[in-house]
Amino acid sequence: MRTLERDGGIVVALGGERYLALMPAASAPAPNASPDAWELASIRAGVPVITAATQEAFVPQMANFDLVGGVSFKKGCYPGQEIVARTQYRGGLKRRMALAHVEGSERPVPGQSVYSGAFGDQSAGTIVNAAPAPEGGFDTLVVAQIESIERGDLRWKTPDGPRLEVRSHPPLRAAS
């Protein structure tokens, strides 16, 4: 993480195209980015924002928090620590988060289901965040069954709904 201090303010480079500026209000410039631009930059950086619709849907590893420094395995006790540690040290993770794109004018909403041919009418995952993409459609973070991400056959809302094109994901399986 890079920082710059100047004129009573601090700018922190968060990665990707995201920066955090902390400064007195009197010296702050007018914002030049919309909330959607910030959300798109976060999505493309692989950093999810957990909302009320998804707050109990995942363990941190499913949303890749273990890959972006968002969970500590050395910290003391916290709610859910046992399941988080068990998942980390004993494996067994069946879902991971991926960056995907969906065409169309309807914006995906956090908490909506995604489907895969491997699971039929049963949900294979969940939309985490979505933002309009400059080239059209929406970029989205989706937590889904690893098998479905590997198959590349994710569909939004229904088993035959709009196709989610997986654009990137972390390594899905632990090295043997």
C-alpha positions as CSV (number, residue, x, y, z in Angstrom):
1,M,0.0,0.0,0.0
2,R,1.4,3.4,-1.0
3,T,0.6,6.7,0.8
4,L,1.3,10.3,0.1
5,E,1.0,13.1,2.8
6,R,0.7,16.7,1.7
7,D,-1.0,19.9,2.9
8,G,-2.6,18.2,5.9
9,G,-4.0,15.3,3.8
10,I,-3.2,11.7,3.2
11,V,-3.9,9.7,0.0
12,V,-3.7,5.9,0.2
13,A,-3.5,3.8,-2.9
14,L,-5.8,0.8,-2.3
15,G,-4.9,-1.2,-5.4
16,G,-6.5,-1.4,-8.8
17,E,-7.9,2.1,-9.6
18,R,-8.9,2.9,-6.0
19,Y,-7.5,5.6,-3.8
20,L,-8.7,6.9,-0.4
21,A,-8.1,10.6,0.3
22,L,-8.3,11.9,3.9
23,M,-8.1,15.7,4.3
24,P,-9.8,18.7,5.9
25,A,-13.1,19.4,4.2
26,A,-12.0,22.9,3.3
27,S,-9.2,21.6,1.1
28,A,-11.0,18.7,-0.4
29,P,-11.7,18.9,-4.2
30,A,-15.1,18.2,-5.6
31,P,-15.5,14.4,-6.2
32,N,-15.1,13.5,-9.8
33,A,-16.3,9.9,-9.6
34,S,-19.8,8.5,-9.0
35,P,-20.7,5.8,-6.4
36,D,-21.0,3.4,-9.4
37,A,-17.5,4.2,-10.5
38,W,-16.1,3.4,-7.0
39,E,-18.2,0.2,-6.9
40,L,-16.9,-0.8,-10.4
41,A,-13.3,-0.2,-9.3
42,S,-13.9,-2.3,-6.2
43,I,-15.5,-5.1,-8.2
44,R,-12.6,-5.1,-10.7
45,A,-10.1,-5.2,-7.9
46,G,-11.9,-8.2,-6.4
47,V,-12.9,-6.5,-3.2
48,P,-16.5,-7.3,-2.2
49,V,-18.9,-5.1,-0.2
50,I,-21.1,-7.2,2.0
51,T,-24.6,-5.8,2.3
52,A,-27.6,-6.8,4.4
53,A,-28.7,-9.1,1.6
54,T,-25.4,-11.1,1.8
55,Q,-24.2,-10.6,5.4
56,E,-24.9,-14.2,6.4
57,A,-24.4,-15.9,3.1
58,F,-20.7,-16.7,3.1
59,V,-17.7,-17.5,5.3
60,P,-14.9,-15.0,4.5
61,Q,-12.9,-17.4,2.3
62,M,-15.9,-17.8,-0.1
63,A,-15.8,-14.0,-0.7
64,N,-11.9,-14.2,-1.1
65,F,-11.3,-12.1,2.0
66,D,-8.4,-14.5,2.8
67,L,-6.8,-13.5,-0.5
68,V,-7.1,-9.7,0.0
69,G,-5.9,-9.5,3.6
70,G,-9.5,-9.1,4.9
71,V,-9.4,-11.9,7.6
72,S,-6.8,-12.7,10.2
73,F,-6.0,-16.2,11.2
74,K,-3.8,-15.0,14.1
75,K,-6.3,-12.7,15.8
76,G,-7.9,-13.8,19.1
77,C,-11.5,-14.9,19.4
78,Y,-14.3,-13.4,17.3
79,P,-17.8,-14.6,16.3
80,G,-17.5,-17.4,13.7
81,Q,-13.8,-18.0,14.3
82,E,-14.2,-21.7,14.6
83,I,-15.8,-22.3,11.2
84,V,-13.5,-19.7,9.5
85,A,-10.4,-21.5,11.0
86,R,-11.7,-25.0,10.2
87,T,-12.4,-23.9,6.6
88,Q,-8.9,-22.4,6.3
89,Y,-6.9,-25.3,7.8
90,R,-8.9,-28.4,7.0
91,G,-10.0,-27.3,3.5
92,G,-13.4,-28.2,2.2
93,L,-14.2,-24.9,0.5
94,K,-16.9,-25.5,-2.2
95,R,-17.6,-21.9,-3.2
96,R,-15.4,-19.0,-4.3
97,M,-15.9,-15.6,-5.6
98,A,-15.3,-14.6,-9.3
99,L,-15.6,-11.5,-11.4
100,A,-18.3,-12.0,-14.1
101,H,-20.1,-9.8,-16.7
102,V,-23.7,-9.9,-17.7
103,E,-25.2,-8.1,-20.7
104,G,-28.4,-6.2,-20.6
105,S,-29.9,-3.1,-19.0
106,E,-31.2,-4.7,-15.8
107,R,-28.8,-4.4,-12.9
108,P,-28.1,-7.5,-10.8
109,V,-28.9,-7.0,-7.1
110,P,-26.8,-8.4,-4.2
111,G,-28.4,-11.6,-2.8
112,Q,-29.9,-12.7,-6.1
113,S,-29.3,-16.3,-7.1
114,V,-27.2,-17.7,-10.0
115,Y,-27.6,-21.1,-11.5
116,S,-25.5,-23.7,-13.3
117,G,-26.4,-26.7,-15.4
118,A,-24.5,-28.9,-12.9
119,F,-27.1,-28.0,-10.2
120,G,-30.3,-27.8,-12.3
121,D,-33.0,-25.7,-10.5
122,Q,-31.0,-25.4,-7.3
123,S,-29.0,-22.2,-6.8
124,A,-25.3,-22.5,-7.5
125,G,-24.4,-19.1,-6.1
126,T,-25.2,-15.6,-5.2
127,I,-24.6,-12.1,-6.6
128,V,-22.4,-10.1,-4.2
129,N,-22.1,-6.7,-6.0
130,A,-22.8,-5.3,-9.4
131,A,-22.0,-2.0,-11.2
132,P,-22.5,-0.7,-14.7
133,A,-19.6,-1.5,-17.1
134,P,-18.4,1.3,-19.4
135,E,-18.7,-1.1,-22.4
136,G,-22.4,-1.9,-21.5
137,G,-24.0,-4.5,-19.2
138,F,-22.8,-5.0,-15.7
139,D,-19.7,-6.3,-14.0
140,T,-20.5,-8.4,-10.9
141,L,-18.8,-10.3,-8.1
142,V,-20.5,-13.6,-7.7
143,V,-19.9,-16.3,-5.1
144,A,-20.6,-19.7,-6.7
145,Q,-19.9,-23.4,-6.6
146,I,-16.3,-24.0,-7.7
147,E,-17.6,-26.6,-10.1
148,S,-19.9,-24.0,-11.8
149,I,-17.2,-21.4,-12.1
150,E,-14.9,-24.0,-13.7
151,R,-17.8,-25.1,-16.1
152,G,-18.4,-21.4,-17.1
153,D,-22.1,-22.0,-17.4
154,L,-23.4,-19.5,-14.7
155,R,-26.9,-18.0,-15.3
156,W,-28.5,-15.1,-13.5
157,K,-31.9,-15.3,-11.8
158,T,-33.1,-18.6,-13.4
159,P,-31.5,-21.7,-14.8
160,D,-32.0,-20.4,-18.3
161,G,-31.5,-16.7,-17.5
162,P,-28.9,-14.3,-18.8
163,R,-25.4,-15.8,-19.1
164,L,-22.7,-14.6,-16.6
165,E,-19.4,-14.6,-18.4
166,V,-16.7,-15.4,-15.8
167,R,-13.8,-13.0,-16.5
168,S,-11.4,-13.8,-13.6
169,H,-11.2,-15.8,-10.5
170,P,-8.5,-16.9,-8.0
171,P,-7.1,-20.4,-8.1
172,L,-10.2,-22.5,-7.3
173,R,-8.6,-25.6,-5.8
174,A,-5.8,-25.9,-3.3
175,A,-2.6,-27.3,-4.7
176,S,-2.2,-31.0,-3.9
